[in-house]
Amino acid sequence: MEREANVLIIGGGVSGTGLAYNLAKLGVEGIVLLERNYLGSGASGRCGGGARQQWTTEENVKFMKKSIEILERLPQELKFNILFRQSGYLFLARDEEQLNLLKENVRLHRKLGVETRFLDAEEAREIVPVLNTEGILGATYNPKDGVLFPFALVWGYAKAAKRLGAKIYLHTEARGFKIENGRIKSVFTDKGEIKVKEWVVNAAGAYSKELARKAGVELPNKPYRHEIMVTEPLKLFIKPMVVDLSNGLYMTQTSRGEVIGGIGDPEEESSYNLESGHKFLYLFSRAAIRVIPILKEIRLMRQWAGLYDTTPDKNPILGPVDEVENFLQINGYSGHGLMMAPYATQLLAELIAYGKPSESIERFSIRRFREGEIKAEKAVIG
Ligand SMILES: Cc1cc2nc3c(=O)[nH]c(=O)nc-3n(C[C@H](O)[C@H](O)[C@H](O)COP(=O)(O)OP(=O)(O)OC[C@H]3O[C@@H](n4cnc5c(N)ncnc54)[C@H](O)[C@@H]3O)c2cc1C
């Protein structure tokens, strides 16, 4: 194992592998990534795979427009098929408040060059013919949104990073830091010490808070379990990611045809619990069958859980911290790190390689929680 790194990345999810790739692409040498389990073993390999431009704030619409553009060209760039299917996100509104939010979104998106369309219930059914339109007041659809295979994104990034010289060590855990004069000098792992010349990056997902604490840094992030399931595989009949704004239900079909979907539980408390439960099945099935009644005929095959690494404004933390000079954060994405990581990892790599990213990441600074006003998204789903 390498005993010295210029940039040491902790975490082998989409953030860690995406950053390793983007750094290597910019010619940065001495990149070492540590993953204590296997690649994608955290939230990245447990997620729904959705990527959308439909957001409620101007900043995130613009950010995700860039991220989707990257996803469109990544298969060629990485020489790896990430199975990105751009068949849209369909948001459904069931009351006036949700309807107004969608109408506002359409105005905002169009102003920013994002082609979201407002649809009535019948038009929504043209996109998903098995949709139950009862109770649906309106919908929005953006054909550029889509779903991808999350493991493929992580594997593709990791493979390309390795091809360009990055070293990736699996089953290797970062356990502590040697800090002198406000700088991390080395990282202690279960396989020995690694000296660090430049940066240490905390890409440990929901475990970032624990890791940061070992360096004396307090992050505001909290872990929340989020459950998800897949059914038996079927011919494609739900092309877009369908989202019910009334309860946060989301579902689509994977490239293998399984219906995949999840729903948040408003009573879930912060914890590291990764167990699967019956309550989720009850909440999900009821909500899903209301939207697509034919689903009651279909067999559920598997359910699992992952952790949302949640910040107070549901936006990620990117960049340096005040307490430790060379400790960068890329975590706290809440329920949407898979889709944000392609652009977030590019910007953080530019910060490391050039000292300045091509677009400011100041709004993602941890300082926003200590000073200033926090601007949260109005609708947060997976
Ligand atoms: C059920 C579910 C559905 C979701 N759906 C979507 C979706 O549709 N679209 C979307 O954009 N996002 C979705 N998300 C969120 C998304 O999965 C995450 O935001 C994203 O994967 C975070 O990636 P990451 O690399 O930052 O963290 P992770 O993927 O969690 O990776 C962190 C890695 O760090 C490793 N690690 C931790 N501590 C250490 C240590 N001390 N030493 C070494 N390694 C360590 C872990 O083992 C882990 O592999 C969903 C999440 C869940 C749970």
The ligand as a MOL file (V3000), in Angstrom:
LIG
                    3D

  0  0  0     0  0            999 V3000
M  V30 BEGIN CTAB
M  V30 COUNTS 53 58 0 0 0
M  V30 BEGIN ATOM
M  V30 1 C -32.5750 4.7220 -0.5270 0
M  V30 2 C -31.8700 5.9010 -1.1300 0
M  V30 3 C -32.3260 6.4280 -2.3390 0
M  V30 4 C -31.6520 7.4950 -2.9230 0
M  V30 5 N -32.0460 7.9310 -4.1690 0
M  V30 6 C -31.3190 8.8840 -4.7960 0
M  V30 7 C -31.6380 9.2660 -6.1350 0
M  V30 8 O -32.5530 8.7400 -6.7560 0
M  V30 9 N -30.8740 10.2280 -6.7140 0
M  V30 10 C -29.8280 10.8170 -6.0570 0
M  V30 11 O -29.1980 11.7060 -6.6310 0
M  V30 12 N -29.5050 10.4710 -4.8090 0
M  V30 13 C -30.2170 9.5140 -4.1540 0
M  V30 14 N -29.8760 9.1500 -2.8840 0
M  V30 15 C -28.7540 9.8370 -2.2150 0
M  V30 16 C -27.4220 9.3460 -2.7360 0
M  V30 17 O -27.3890 7.9320 -2.7070 0
M  V30 18 C -26.2650 9.8860 -1.8850 0
M  V30 19 O -26.4210 11.2740 -1.7010 0
M  V30 20 C -24.9200 9.6460 -2.5550 0
M  V30 21 O -24.8160 8.3070 -2.9710 0
M  V30 22 C -23.7950 10.0040 -1.6120 0
M  V30 23 O -22.5890 9.5330 -2.1710 0
M  V30 24 P -21.2630 9.6340 -1.3440 0
M  V30 25 O -20.1840 9.0780 -2.1680 0
M  V30 26 O -21.1090 11.0380 -0.8510 0
M  V30 27 O -21.5200 8.7310 -0.0320 0
M  V30 28 P -21.6090 7.1480 0.0700 0
M  V30 29 O -22.0760 6.5270 -1.1670 0
M  V30 30 O -22.3470 6.8560 1.3240 0
M  V30 31 O -20.1020 6.7200 0.2250 0
M  V30 32 C -19.3610 6.9170 1.4030 0
M  V30 33 C -18.3860 5.7660 1.5210 0
M  V30 34 O -17.4560 6.0450 2.5620 0
M  V30 35 C -17.0860 4.8330 3.1690 0
M  V30 36 N -16.5320 5.1680 4.4780 0
M  V30 37 C -17.1670 5.7160 5.5500 0
M  V30 38 N -16.3180 5.8990 6.5670 0
M  V30 39 C -15.1020 5.4590 6.1370 0
M  V30 40 C -13.8100 5.4130 6.7370 0
M  V30 41 N -13.6170 5.8310 7.9930 0
M  V30 42 N -12.7760 4.8990 6.0180 0
M  V30 43 C -12.9700 4.4590 4.7280 0
M  V30 44 N -14.1650 4.4940 4.1250 0
M  V30 45 C -15.2210 4.9980 4.8090 0
M  V30 46 C -18.4010 4.0630 3.2220 0
M  V30 47 O -18.1690 2.6710 3.3590 0
M  V30 48 C -19.0530 4.4470 1.9020 0
M  V30 49 O -18.8100 3.4890 0.8780 0
M  V30 50 C -30.5270 8.0850 -2.2610 0
M  V30 51 C -30.0930 7.5670 -1.0450 0
M  V30 52 C -30.7390 6.4840 -0.4770 0
M  V30 53 C -30.2260 5.9340 0.8310 0
M  V30 END ATOM
M  V30 BEGIN BOND
M  V30 1 1 1 2
M  V30 2 1 2 3
M  V30 3 2 2 52
M  V30 4 2 3 4
M  V30 5 1 4 5
M  V30 6 1 4 50
M  V30 7 2 5 6
M  V30 8 1 6 7
M  V30 9 1 6 13
M  V30 10 2 7 8
M  V30 11 1 7 9
M  V30 12 1 9 10
M  V30 13 2 10 11
M  V30 14 1 10 12
M  V30 15 2 12 13
M  V30 16 1 13 14
M  V30 17 1 14 15
M  V30 18 1 14 50
M  V30 19 1 15 16
M  V30 20 1 16 17
M  V30 21 1 16 18
M  V30 22 1 18 19
M  V30 23 1 18 20
M  V30 24 1 20 21
M  V30 25 1 20 22
M  V30 26 1 22 23
M  V30 27 1 23 24
M  V30 28 2 24 25
M  V30 29 1 24 26
M  V30 30 1 24 27
M  V30 31 1 27 28
M  V30 32 2 28 29
M  V30 33 1 28 30
M  V30 34 1 28 31
M  V30 35 1 31 32
M  V30 36 1 32 33
M  V30 37 1 33 34
M  V30 38 1 33 48
M  V30 39 1 34 35
M  V30 40 1 35 36
M  V30 41 1 35 46
M  V30 42 1 36 37
M  V30 43 1 36 45
M  V30 44 2 37 38
M  V30 45 1 38 39
M  V30 46 1 39 40
M  V30 47 2 39 45
M  V30 48 1 40 41
M  V30 49 2 40 42
M  V30 50 1 42 43
M  V30 51 2 43 44
M  V30 52 1 44 45
M  V30 53 1 46 47
M  V30 54 1 46 48
M  V30 55 1 48 49
M  V30 56 2 50 51
M  V30 57 1 51 52
M  V30 58 1 52 53
M  V30 END BOND
M  V30 END CTAB
M  END
